[in-house]
Amino acid sequence: MHRVSTGFKNIKFRTHTIFVNKHLYIFIIFGLLLLSNVPTHSQEIKLDSSYVLEQIQLADTATDPALAFDKMENALLVARSINYKAGKRHIVKWLAQYYDQKGDTVAALRYYLEILEDQKRDGSTKELTSAYIQVADIYEQEGLHDTALEYYKNALKLDEHNLSLLEKTGHTFLHLNQPDSAVVYFQQLFDTYEKSEAVSLKLKTLQQIAFCYETANKHENALNYNKKILAIVEQKDQDKMLAHCYNNIACNYNNLEDYTNAIAFFEKAKETDKAHHSLKKSVLLSNLGIAYQNKGDFDKAVNLLDRARLNMIREKDMAAFCETSHLIATIYLQKKDLYHALAFNEEAIFTGQNNGFTNMLSESYNTAAQIHQALYDYEEALNYYKQHLQLRDSLLLEKRVKQQALLQQKYLLERAEKELKLSLINEEIKDMSIRQLELEKEKLQLSSEALQLEAQTLQLEAQNKEKELLVLKQDQEIKDANLRNVQLENEKNQQALRLKNKELETEKQAREIAQLNRKEAEQRLAIAQKEAEEVERLTQIDLLNKNNELLTKQQEISQLELEKQANFRKFAYGIGALLSAIIGLIVAGLFYARNANKKLEKQNKEIAQQKNKLEESRDIIRAEKAKSDELLLNILPIDVADELKTQGLVKPKKYDLVTVLFTDFSGF
């Protein structure tokens, strides 16, 4: 989960600036005090560890968080200036937790990294491991899983049997979409728990392993682990978990396309849960309905899914209600029951609009376009399809914005890490400078004492005090040796100072390189976004053109079908008229038997004329039908034309790869 701060970042940077200025100010005062060696009573109080402890106590007892924060910051300045390590560690830990609770992860990371660097110098293995985990947790909660993984691995090198750390590392691999690597760490956890009687921890770890295999689409492995879980649950009489076990096993069978077993285990879960109600009834019904849908029993699926919707309303789970309504609509569309498909899809659209379910709303618009297309309402179908494309594009844009924000947060955290390292190097340089001043002072004192010893030696020589002279010479040798030691230590500190300066320059260069790399990455991202937008725009134009062409062709086909039906009606009317005439002739013959021969001859002539007309009508119908078939074959492929003539519509087909040919027919 990303933690967002709306105000602490600016405060943090201002605090850092004040911290540096105060730190330099106190450092200068401290240096002057060392040189002058004339401290006042008030200055001694400010630089004493008791003052730091007093400020910490005031902060711990303060009821106002802002006042506690100020006290801790003041205490930290003094603790840094006098190099009071114990007090500094306590304050830095307090400030890290303070910023972490406020959601200012950048500021919190700075202090956690300072704790880590301090533990690297002189901390215990346990404390160093904890510091690595704290830094990793910050990166993990900000979604920077690759960086978090590096710190978790460093912690595991120090404590490879830390169970909490193994679990965190496994989850980080899952977030990085590396479920096979996650299984390794969860398996280590299970091997540890298997030796104990911690049943709940065993089950939890086995569930995590099963989920990893499910994520990796290794459904057979996931099924095996869920069966292990079921065996433990049955052995340990964990009746409340039986419904969960049956439900998970059913899901595995469903993914393996073994729908008979899936339905059987879903039914088991449903029956078992009646006693404990550990699963939502809507979940059980919807899972069972989906299994029946996959098996092909659409009526049973719709009945179960509709019952699930009623329970979702009682549970106020509107997201699931919207999704299930859309699912029922797609089932009715598959059955060609367009009336019910439209009704359920409109419910999904209404729920999605009122609750802001953007993803589901986009899918519902697409389904609405398919339904209206099947109803020959091409204008409405095109309108819904445009809305589907607009929502899909907005979702893609939102995803890109989130990726950009993640990159920006990563840059801020990396910059904070580099700034802290620079700050620590500067502190070490300042400490060495202070030590250098102290050594210079000791050197001057030793030189002064050496001169005094030389004067005393001359005086003793003049008085011929050999014993005292010998003692003074020994003292002189000791002083000379001390002076040489001080000079050596001075040179050592100078070399260390030069080394730190070089490290500082290297860190600055690395920071400049990182900034250049970031700018280059941002430019590449901007170019990629522009290219993606252009490709998306061209794709939409092409899709709209193809939809318009398809609508035009379908309208022409519909017109031909109407003409064909009109010709058939004319033919039927002719046949009806002919039959009426024949019946009339038969009735007339019964009443006028005397003139039968004359009237029969006349009727034969009329029948011959009607027959000729009928043959002409049949020839016209055959010619029109041939023209209609020829026109269909010119516009559509043979199998599409046959399907259109026999069924009245053509089922849409999906092609993973197509080739588009643009041609021009001469004289068409």
VOGU-3710 file (C-alpha; in Angstrom, 3 decimals, decimal comma):
1> mhrvstgfkn> 0,000/0,000/0,000  1,375/3,392/-0,969  1,553/5,921/1,731  1,005/9,460/0,506  2,023/12,625/2,329  0,514/16,018/1,539  2,578/18,300/3,717  5,463/16,658/5,517  7,898/16,625/2,615  8,312/20,397/2,505
11> ikfrthtifv> 8,510/20,555/6,283  11,125/17,851/6,224  13,395/19,686/3,800  13,109/22,901/5,780  13,927/20,979/8,948  16,985/19,489/7,286  18,243/22,944/6,271  17,831/24,294/9,789  19,541/21,192/11,132  22,624/21,758/8,979
21> nkhlyifiif> 22,852/25,444/9,863  22,471/24,806/13,611  24,894/21,956/13,440  27,547/24,132/11,789  26,879/26,896/14,280  27,339/24,595/17,289  30,367/22,997/15,645  32,036/26,416/15,234  31,262/27,343/18,857  32,629/23,992/20,029
31> gllllsnvpt> 35,845/24,522/18,039  36,308/28,003/19,462  35,799/26,637/22,969  38,462/24,001/22,395  40,920/26,582/21,079  40,231/29,179/23,706  39,817/26,602/26,520  37,642/29,111/28,343  34,134/27,570/28,468  31,358/29,333/30,386
41> hsqeikldss> 28,931/27,641/32,711  25,901/28,078/30,377  27,792/26,619/27,397  28,847/23,589/29,421  25,184/22,919/30,240  24,147/23,019/26,578  26,869/20,649/25,504  26,454/18,216/28,347  24,777/14,799/27,982  22,493/15,604/30,910
51> yvleqiqlad> 20,905/18,350/28,816  20,214/15,799/26,055  18,623/13,388/28,531  16,538/16,200/29,989  15,211/17,161/26,521  14,420/13,520/25,732  12,481/13,189/28,985  10,533/16,377/28,252  9,674/15,058/24,766  8,549/11,681/26,114
61> tatdpalafd> 6,208/13,307/28,641  4,896/16,040/26,299  1,224/15,768/25,290  1,668/18,035/22,250  3,350/16,115/19,357  4,750/19,343/17,892  6,391/20,248/21,213  7,823/16,725/21,567  9,201/16,981/18,024  10,925/20,310/18,791
71> kmenallvar> 12,461/18,927/21,990  13,804/15,887/20,158  15,286/18,009/17,369  17,041/20,279/19,898  18,341/17,241/21,760  19,629/15,743/18,503  21,583/18,917/17,656  23,352/18,869/20,995  23,897/15,080/20,909  25,542/15,397/17,504
81> sinykagkrh> 27,725/18,311/18,593  29,112/16,477/21,647  29,087/13,080/19,899  26,773/11,567/22,513  26,107/8,261/20,709  23,571/6,711/23,079  21,386/9,814/23,097  21,746/10,277/19,345  20,608/6,692/18,636  17,530/7,075/20,831
91> ivkwlaqyyd> 16,519/10,372/19,210  17,118/9,229/15,622  14,974/6,134/16,230  12,207/8,311/17,721  12,273/10,712/14,745  12,248/7,832/12,230  9,120/6,381/13,843  7,557/9,853/14,082  7,930/10,544/10,350  6,891/6,977/9,486
101> qkgdtvaalr> 3,624/7,378/11,414  3,019/10,737/9,711  3,414/9,097/6,286  6,505/11,092/5,297  8,459/8,085/4,054  11,288/10,167/2,588  12,110/11,755/5,955  11,602/8,432/7,779  13,961/6,696/5,358  16,708/9,251/6,048
111> yyleiledqk> 16,656/8,465/9,756  16,319/4,684/9,247  19,348/4,800/6,937  21,245/6,787/9,575  20,403/4,052/12,100  21,627/1,445/9,594  24,943/3,204/8,994  25,439/3,630/12,744  24,774/-0,092/13,349  27,205/-1,021/10,575
121> rdgstkelts> 29,981/0,768/12,486  29,531/-0,615/15,977  26,148/-2,350/16,328  25,356/-5,945/17,170  24,199/-8,474/14,560  20,645/-8,378/15,895  20,464/-4,575/15,785  21,988/-4,437/12,296  19,474/-7,023/11,036  16,622/-4,961/12,481
131> ayiqvadiye> 17,989/-1,813/10,785  18,109/-3,576/7,391  14,502/-4,742/7,836  13,297/-1,233/8,758  14,804/0,252/5,588  13,435/-2,622/3,474  9,936/-2,136/4,938  9,953/1,519/3,832  10,824/0,575/0,240  8,308/-2,293/0,272
141> qeglhdtale> 5,380/-0,167/1,425  6,195/2,385/-1,290  6,019/-0,317/-3,970  9,774/-0,334/-4,705  9,999/-4,091/-4,310  13,324/-4,592/-6,105  15,148/-2,214/-3,736  13,361/-3,696/-0,704  14,482/-7,171/-1,774  18,164/-6,115/-1,675
151> yyknalklde> 17,861/-4,987/1,953  15,878/-8,095/2,954  18,601/-10,288/1,440  21,294/-8,372/3,382  19,326/-8,990/6,555  19,008/-12,704/5,731  22,789/-12,957/5,406  22,984/-11,957/9,068  19,995/-13,988/10,302  18,996/-16,691/7,826
161> hnlsllektg> 16,553/-18,326/10,282  14,501/-15,200/10,990  10,943/-16,452/10,301  9,343/-13,022/9,922  12,104/-12,024/7,510  11,627/-15,193/5,430  7,912/-14,421/5,100  8,542/-10,795/4,091  11,084/-11,886/1,475  8,597/-14,404/0,059
171> htflhlnqpd> 5,882/-11,754/-0,248  8,336/-9,365/-1,934  9,128/-12,001/-4,574  5,373/-12,402/-5,095  5,009/-8,639/-5,634  7,824/-8,880/-8,191  5,802/-11,603/-9,986  8,379/-14,279/-9,172  6,186/-16,909/-7,445  8,705/-19,735/-7,951
181> savvyfqqlf> 11,315/-17,821/-5,917  8,686/-16,998/-3,280  7,958/-20,711/-2,842  11,583/-21,303/-1,754  11,235/-18,967/1,247  7,737/-20,142/2,206  8,975/-23,738/2,051  11,761/-22,849/4,520  9,083/-21,430/6,814  6,997/-24,594/6,556
191> dtyekseavs> 10,019/-26,831/7,242  10,535/-24,905/10,490  6,869/-24,964/11,529  6,540/-28,668/10,675  8,846/-29,514/13,590  6,544/-27,680/15,997  2,895/-27,985/17,007  1,922/-24,618/15,512  -0,993/-25,878/13,382  -2,258/-22,426/12,394
201> lklktlqqia> 1,196/-21,377/11,169  1,559/-24,606/9,168  -1,790/-24,029/7,476  -1,027/-20,384/6,767  2,311/-21,247/5,138  0,808/-24,057/3,049  -1,877/-21,629/1,845  0,841/-19,188/0,816  2,667/-21,911/-1,148  -0,596/-22,968/-2,843
211> fcyetankhe> -1,267/-19,335/-3,766  2,236/-19,037/-5,285  1,625/-22,065/-7,506  -1,796/-20,703/-8,450  -0,182/-17,395/-9,431  2,365/-19,290/-11,538  -0,534/-21,141/-13,283  0,718/-24,460/-11,865  -2,774/-25,562/-10,873  -1,853/-29,221/-10,348
221> nalnynkkil> 0,755/-28,258/-7,716  -1,700/-25,856/-6,090  -4,295/-28,659/-5,909  -1,807/-31,001/-4,207  -0,994/-28,426/-1,511  -4,672/-27,642/-0,929  -5,272/-31,362/-0,417  -2,440/-31,371/2,173  -4,199/-28,509/3,932  -7,473/-30,479/3,886
231> aiveqkdqdk> -5,747/-33,528/5,415  -4,357/-31,424/8,304  -7,716/-29,726/8,868  -9,538/-33,053/9,013  -6,875/-34,573/11,281  -6,873/-31,645/13,724  -10,695/-31,246/13,725  -10,568/-27,702/12,362  -14,214/-27,809/11,212  -14,465/-24,063/10,642
241> mlahcynnia> -11,841/-24,281/7,902  -13,419/-27,179/5,992  -15,581/-24,922/3,820  -12,509/-22,855/2,855  -10,587/-26,025/1,950  -13,389/-27,413/-0,218  -13,834/-24,038/-1,917  -10,090/-23,735/-2,728  -9,889/-27,291/-4,058  -12,961/-26,623/-6,213
251> cnynnledyt> -11,272/-23,528/-7,647  -8,220/-25,636/-8,525  -10,383/-28,202/-10,331  -12,163/-25,385/-12,143  -8,821/-23,997/-13,387  -7,876/-27,527/-14,483  -11,180/-27,626/-16,468  -12,417/-30,586/-14,403  -15,828/-29,004/-13,897  -17,539/-32,117/-12,512
261> naiaffekak> -15,159/-32,295/-9,536  -15,251/-28,504/-9,207  -19,067/-28,555/-8,844  -18,880/-31,454/-6,382  -16,434/-29,638/-4,081  -18,330/-26,331/-4,368  -21,460/-28,201/-3,248  -19,468/-29,694/-0,343  -18,309/-26,213/0,676  -21,886/-24,954/0,507
271> etdkahhslk> -23,248/-27,775/2,679  -20,361/-27,643/5,189  -20,644/-23,876/5,636  -24,247/-24,081/6,821  -23,001/-24,885/10,341  -20,305/-22,174/10,674  -21,047/-19,457/8,060  -17,331/-18,806/7,577  -17,803/-17,933/3,889  -20,173/-15,432/2,322
281> ksvllsnlgi> -23,201/-17,112/0,810  -22,857/-14,918/-2,267  -19,308/-16,214/-2,822  -20,413/-19,855/-2,630  -23,354/-19,313/-5,001  -21,378/-17,291/-7,544  -18,507/-19,809/-7,578  -20,974/-22,628/-8,151  -22,726/-20,658/-10,893  -19,432/-19,988/-12,709
291> ayqnkgdfdk> -18,589/-23,704/-12,586  -21,961/-24,579/-14,158  -21,396/-21,903/-16,795  -18,004/-23,396/-17,673  -19,635/-26,823/-17,887  -22,237/-25,457/-20,332  -25,361/-25,608/-18,125  -26,372/-21,973/-18,660  -29,845/-22,165/-17,064  -28,435/-23,557/-13,810
301> avnlldrarl> -25,609/-20,996/-13,905  -27,991/-18,050/-14,345  -30,245/-19,287/-11,522  -27,320/-19,566/-9,070  -25,756/-16,254/-10,115  -29,092/-14,445/-9,743  -29,459/-15,865/-6,203  -25,913/-14,718/-5,484  -26,873/-11,178/-6,589  -29,664/-11,031/-4,019
311> nmirekdmaa> -27,206/-11,977/-1,266  -24,728/-9,383/-2,523  -27,373/-6,695/-2,074  -27,947/-7,863/1,525  -24,171/-7,873/2,102  -23,884/-4,410/0,429  -21,165/-5,738/-1,863  -22,025/-3,576/-4,883  -18,767/-4,306/-6,709  -19,555/-8,035/-6,756
321> fcetshliat> -23,194/-7,230/-7,689  -22,018/-5,204/-10,697  -19,610/-7,916/-11,828  -22,200/-10,701/-11,444  -24,866/-8,724/-13,358  -22,420/-8,307/-16,225  -21,565/-12,012/-16,121  -25,259/-12,977/-16,397  -25,622/-10,565/-19,328  -22,753/-12,269/-21,178
331> iylqkkdlyh> -24,355/-15,696/-20,584  -27,673/-14,500/-22,055  -25,796/-12,942/-24,978  -24,104/-16,285/-25,577  -27,566/-17,926/-25,582  -28,803/-15,197/-28,021  -31,432/-14,096/-25,478  -30,864/-10,434/-26,268  -33,760/-9,101/-24,181  -32,457/-10,519/-20,872
341> alafneeaif> -28,850/-9,784/-21,849  -29,746/-6,111/-22,337  -31,677/-5,919/-19,048  -28,873/-7,379/-16,886  -26,188/-5,383/-18,672  -28,095/-2,145/-18,054  -28,141/-3,036/-14,330  -24,367/-3,492/-14,459  -23,944/-0,116/-16,210  -26,230/1,643/-13,711
351> tgqnngftnm> -24,369/0,149/-10,713  -20,983/0,923/-12,224  -21,914/4,559/-12,918  -23,341/5,146/-9,422  -20,371/3,580/-7,611  -17,480/4,549/-9,872  -16,509/0,983/-10,893  -14,540/2,151/-13,938  -13,098/-1,201/-15,023  -16,435/-2,997/-14,838
361> lsesyntaaq> -18,183/-0,071/-16,546  -15,772/-0,295/-19,494  -16,527/-4,027/-19,899  -20,283/-3,359/-19,650  -20,121/-0,702/-22,390  -18,342/-3,195/-24,648  -21,013/-5,844/-23,981  -23,769/-3,263/-24,644  -22,178/-2,542/-28,034  -22,287/-6,271/-28,889
371> ihqalydyee> -25,947/-6,580/-27,816  -27,099/-3,555/-29,860  -25,129/-4,795/-32,844  -26,982/-8,119/-32,619  -30,247/-6,098/-32,507  -29,201/-4,244/-35,726  -29,156/-0,974/-33,751  -25,802/0,012/-35,223  -25,884/3,665/-34,179  -26,375/2,784/-30,488
381> alnyykqhlq> -23,757/0,011/-30,755  -21,220/2,494/-32,115  -22,054/4,961/-29,321  -21,416/2,328/-26,587  -18,234/1,164/-28,286  -16,902/4,745/-28,287  -17,651/5,018/-24,547  -15,820/1,718/-24,000  -12,758/3,044/-25,836  -12,802/6,327/-23,892
391> lrdslllekr> -12,910/4,537/-20,525  -10,212/2,087/-21,575  -7,958/4,977/-22,635  -8,576/6,797/-19,342  -7,653/3,631/-17,416  -4,440/3,306/-19,421  -3,638/6,957/-18,739  -4,305/6,470/-15,012  -1,961/3,477/-15,010  0,765/5,546/-16,685
401> vkqqallqqk> 0,302/8,349/-14,142  0,708/5,835/-11,292  3,873/4,477/-12,897  5,216/8,024/-13,216  4,412/8,733/-9,547  6,166/5,509/-8,549  9,279/6,528/-10,503  9,187/9,961/-8,866  8,888/8,420/-5,382  11,751/6,061/-6,175
411> ylleraekel> 13,871/9,034/-7,226  13,042/10,913/-4,005  13,936/7,926/-1,834  17,181/7,281/-3,726  18,081/10,966/-3,456  17,378/10,902/0,289  19,654/7,860/0,613  22,483/9,574/-1,293  22,044/12,833/0,640  22,264/10,962/3,926
421> klslineeik> 25,471/9,229/2,859  26,926/12,620/1,924  25,789/14,037/5,256  27,404/11,156/7,168  30,652/11,624/5,256  30,562/15,353/6,068  30,007/14,525/9,748  32,988/12,189/9,741  35,090/14,916/8,120  33,965/17,388/10,795
431> dmsirqlele> 34,751/14,892/13,555  38,206/14,380/12,080  38,702/18,140/11,888  37,813/18,467/15,578  40,189/15,631/16,396  42,845/17,364/14,320  42,403/20,548/16,359  42,685/18,575/19,584  45,875/16,895/18,365  47,352/20,254/17,372
441> keklqlssea> 46,565/21,558/20,838  48,204/18,535/22,465  51,190/18,988/20,174  51,596/22,617/21,287  51,321/21,612/24,923  53,923/18,868/24,465  56,229/21,277/22,651  55,874/23,793/25,485  56,647/21,124/28,050  59,636/20,011/26,003
451> lqleaqtlql> 61,025/23,555/26,017  60,543/23,762/29,769  62,365/20,470/30,200  65,236/21,722/28,066  65,542/24,841/30,221  65,508/22,753/33,359  68,158/20,461/31,867  70,473/23,387/31,167  69,963/24,669/34,661  70,709/21,265/36,202
461> eaqnkekell> 73,810/20,864/34,034  75,038/24,162/35,311  74,513/22,980/38,870  76,080/19,572/38,061  73,046/17,626/39,269  73,643/14,448/37,347  70,834/12,439/38,891  68,245/15,101/38,229  69,653/15,528/34,718  69,233/11,803/34,089
471> vlkqdqeikd> 65,625/11,952/35,237  64,975/14,990/33,072  66,516/13,243/30,067  64,254/10,300/30,610  61,264/12,615/30,833  62,478/14,299/27,668  62,631/10,983/25,854  59,133/10,143/27,002  57,860/13,517/25,843  59,632/13,115/22,504
481> anlrnvqlen> 58,057/9,710/22,074  54,623/11,137/22,910  55,215/13,949/20,437  56,131/11,480/17,722  52,982/9,461/18,491  50,875/12,590/18,241  52,521/13,489/14,936  51,884/9,988/13,606  48,248/10,125/14,681  47,987/13,580/13,122
491> eknqqalrlk> 49,316/12,266/9,821  46,929/9,288/10,047  43,964/11,620/10,559  45,091/13,806/7,668  45,221/10,759/5,418  41,758/9,681/6,591  40,525/13,216/5,966  41,877/13,146/2,430  40,229/9,745/1,897  36,880/11,040/3,111
501> nkeletekqa> 37,190/14,057/0,819  37,767/11,699/-2,092  34,742/9,642/-1,044  32,701/12,838/-0,897  33,769/13,800/-4,410  32,938/10,286/-5,651  29,510/10,407/-4,040  28,826/13,817/-5,606  29,817/12,480/-9,030  27,564/9,447/-8,537
511> reiaqlnrke> 24,726/11,770/-7,581  25,235/13,845/-10,748  25,304/10,667/-12,859  22,083/9,462/-11,191  20,413/12,795/-11,952  21,482/12,562/-15,609  20,193/8,976/-15,785  16,896/10,051/-14,248  16,478/12,862/-16,780  17,276/10,467/-19,602
521> aeqrlaiaqk> 14,763/7,929/-18,245  12,089/10,635/-17,990  12,759/11,687/-21,585  12,539/8,086/-22,768  9,283/7,633/-20,836  7,819/10,812/-22,372  8,789/9,679/-25,886  7,326/6,215/-25,247  4,097/7,748/-23,974  3,796/9,954/-27,073
531> eaeeverltq> 4,440/6,985/-29,350  1,883/4,867/-27,465  -0,711/7,666/-27,697  -0,105/8,024/-31,449  -0,415/4,264/-32,006  -3,585/4,207/-29,896  -5,059/7,121/-31,892  -4,327/5,445/-35,232  -5,782/2,161/-33,936  -8,997/3,880/-32,887
541> idllnknnel> -9,338/5,603/-36,277  -8,811/2,286/-38,039  -11,379/0,549/-35,790  -13,974/3,272/-36,410  -13,426/3,075/-40,180  -13,815/-0,712/-40,095  -16,991/-0,410/-37,984  -18,486/2,078/-40,474  -17,666/-0,228/-43,405  -19,187/-3,209/-41,569
551> ltkqqeisql> -22,343/-1,228/-40,768  -22,715/-0,184/-44,429  -22,332/-3,770/-45,646  -24,776/-5,081/-43,060  -27,341/-2,438/-44,101  -26,993/-3,507/-47,760  -27,464/-7,157/-46,777  -30,561/-6,245/-44,739  -32,004/-4,360/-47,768  -31,449/-7,391/-50,020
561> elekqanfrk> -33,126/-9,623/-47,444  -36,156/-7,297/-47,342  -36,422/-7,357/-51,153  -36,172/-11,153/-51,093  -39,000/-11,342/-48,556  -41,161/-8,970/-50,654  -40,698/-11,138/-53,766  -41,624/-14,206/-51,749  -44,785/-12,517/-50,533  -45,743/-11,692/-54,130
571> faygigalls> -45,207/-15,321/-55,071  -47,344/-16,444/-52,147  -50,097/-14,029/-53,111  -50,055/-15,458/-56,657  -50,315/-19,004/-55,376  -53,194/-17,976/-53,096  -55,011/-16,279/-55,945  -54,542/-19,341/-58,132  -55,918/-21,634/-55,452  -58,909/-19,314/-54,959
581> aiiglivagl> -59,597/-19,351/-58,670  -59,443/-23,163/-58,819  -61,831/-23,479/-55,862  -64,160/-20,969/-57,501  -64,138/-22,979/-60,707  -64,987/-26,188/-58,857  -67,903/-24,535/-57,022  -69,133/-22,916/-60,238  -68,992/-26,298/-62,004  -71,368/-27,802/-59,460
591> fyarnankkl> -73,978/-25,080/-60,115  -73,543/-24,830/-63,885  -73,250/-28,462/-65,085  -75,108/-27,783/-68,324  -72,460/-25,458/-69,741  -69,557/-27,553/-68,412  -67,871/-28,185/-71,742  -67,903/-24,552/-72,855  -66,882/-23,186/-69,462  -64,247/-25,952/-69,038
601> ekqnkeiaqq> -62,636/-24,920/-72,315  -62,674/-21,310/-71,182  -61,252/-22,262/-67,772  -58,468/-24,288/-69,434  -57,443/-21,225/-71,397  -57,417/-19,093/-68,228  -55,447/-21,765/-66,350  -52,885/-21,876/-69,148  -52,525/-18,103/-68,946  -52,155/-18,202/-65,123
611> knkleesrdi> -49,585/-20,992/-65,459  -47,552/-18,914/-67,890  -47,681/-15,969/-65,495  -46,676/-18,218/-62,581  -43,707/-19,566/-64,532  -42,665/-16,018/-65,366  -42,916/-15,077/-61,636  -40,830/-18,091/-60,680  -38,198/-17,167/-63,266  -38,090/-13,610/-61,901
621> iraekaksde> -37,752/-14,898/-58,297  -34,976/-17,319/-59,308  -33,122/-14,507/-61,141  -33,456/-12,146/-58,156  -32,298/-14,902/-55,749  -29,285/-15,614/-57,971  -28,423/-11,896/-58,021  -28,783/-11,713/-54,213  -26,546/-14,778/-53,714  -23,983/-13,407/-56,173
631> lllnilpidv> -23,947/-10,043/-54,381  -23,492/-11,758/-50,986  -20,592/-13,834/-52,340  -18,988/-10,673/-53,765  -19,211/-8,919/-50,378  -18,665/-11,770/-47,894  -16,778/-15,105/-47,743  -18,751/-18,242/-48,688  -18,993/-19,602/-45,115  -20,136/-16,214/-43,769
641> adelktqglv> -22,751/-15,853/-46,542  -24,070/-19,391/-45,907  -24,301/-18,729/-42,171  -26,132/-15,458/-42,832  -28,671/-17,169/-45,173  -29,308/-20,143/-42,881  -29,284/-18,494/-39,435  -30,070/-14,841/-40,200  -26,941/-13,531/-38,394  -23,183/-14,145/-38,178
651> kpkkydlvtv> -21,387/-14,939/-34,914  -18,346/-12,656/-34,292  -14,998/-14,436/-34,466  -11,732/-13,500/-32,762  -8,440/-13,680/-34,661  -5,131/-13,353/-32,789  -3,340/-12,340/-36,010  -4,790/-10,816/-39,210  -3,507/-9,358/-42,453  -5,250/-6,314/-43,920
661> lftdfsgf> -5,296/-5,970/-47,750  -6,185/-2,689/-49,423  -7,148/-3,089/-53,136  -8,992/-1,275/-55,897  -11,447/-3,084/-58,223  -11,433/-1,737/-61,766  -14,914/-0,947/-63,109  -16,679/-1,970/-59,881
//
